[in-house]
Amino acid sequence: MDARALECTARGDVLRVVGSVDEDVVPVLRERLADFVAAHRGRMVWVDVSEVDFLPSAGIGALVGAQGAAVRAGGLLTLVAEPGTLPARVFALMGIEHDPTR
């Protein structure tokens, strides 16, 4: 997969991730998440993955790692996944807390 197929768009305190998070783009996702957390150091932010159509364990690890980085920076990162979406189902199966809407 081409990394351009993964779209990460920041608008205020929300980072919207769209596309497939396959193994080839996980480093891109990690970088975008790190930049987003750094830009919002000490604040509450949301990462909306409702439009992600493929999310392997490495992608989940990147998202959970960003949550930890946000906490270490004095903030909070909440994952957003609309009900019925692939990410919402994966989060529910894995016991990962997330917000159904933002």
C-alpha positions in Angstrom: 0.0 0.0 0.0 1.1 3.5 -0.7 1.4 5.7 2.4 -0.6 8.4 0.5 -3.6 6.1 0.8 -3.7 6.8 4.5 -5.1 10.3 5.1 -4.5 12.0 8.4 -6.2 15.4 8.7 -6.0 17.6 11.8 -8.7 20.1 12.6 -8.3 21.8 15.9 -8.1 19.1 18.6 -9.3 16.2 16.3 -7.1 14.1 14.1 -9.2 12.3 11.5 -7.6 9.1 10.1 -9.0 7.6 6.9 -8.0 4.6 4.9 -6.2 1.3 5.5 -3.6 1.1 8.2 -1.6 -1.8 6.8 1.9 -2.8 8.0 3.5 -0.5 5.4 1.8 2.7 6.7 2.1 2.1 10.4 5.3 4.1 10.6 3.5 7.0 8.9 0.6 6.7 11.3 3.0 6.7 14.3 4.7 9.8 13.0 1.5 11.7 12.4 0.2 10.7 15.8 3.4 11.8 17.5 3.3 15.2 15.7 -0.3 15.7 16.7 0.3 14.8 20.3 3.4 17.1 20.4 1.4 20.0 18.8 -1.3 19.6 21.5 1.0 18.9 24.5 -0.9 18.9 27.8 -4.3 19.1 26.2 -7.3 16.8 25.5 -7.4 15.6 21.9 -9.3 13.0 19.9 -8.3 10.7 17.1 -11.2 9.7 14.9 -10.6 6.3 13.2 -14.2 5.8 12.2 -13.2 5.7 8.5 -10.4 3.2 8.8 -11.1 0.1 6.9 -8.2 -2.1 7.9 -6.5 -2.0 11.4 -3.9 -4.6 12.2 -2.4 -5.1 15.6 0.6 -2.8 14.7 -1.9 0.0 14.0 -3.7 -0.6 17.3 -0.3 -0.5 19.0 0.4 2.9 17.4 -2.9 4.3 18.6 -2.5 3.0 22.1 1.1 4.2 22.2 -0.1 7.7 21.2 -2.5 7.6 24.1 0.4 6.9 26.5 2.5 9.7 24.9 -0.4 12.1 25.4 -0.7 11.2 29.1 3.0 11.5 29.6 2.8 15.0 28.0 0.1 15.9 30.6 -2.8 15.5 28.2 -5.3 12.9 27.2 -6.0 11.3 23.8 -9.4 9.7 23.2 -10.0 7.3 20.3 -13.2 7.8 18.4 -14.9 5.1 16.4 -18.5 5.3 15.4 -20.7 2.3 16.3 -20.6 -0.5 13.8 -17.3 0.5 12.2 -14.4 -1.9 12.0 -12.4 0.1 14.5 -15.3 0.1 17.0 -15.7 -3.6 16.7 -11.9 -4.2 17.1 -11.8 -1.9 20.1 -14.8 -3.6 21.7 -13.2 -7.1 21.2 -9.9 -5.9 22.7 -11.4 -3.9 25.6 -9.9 -0.6 24.3 -11.9 2.3 25.6 -13.2 4.7 22.9 -15.8 7.3 22.3 -18.5 6.4 19.8 -18.9 10.0 18.6 -17.1 13.3 18.7 
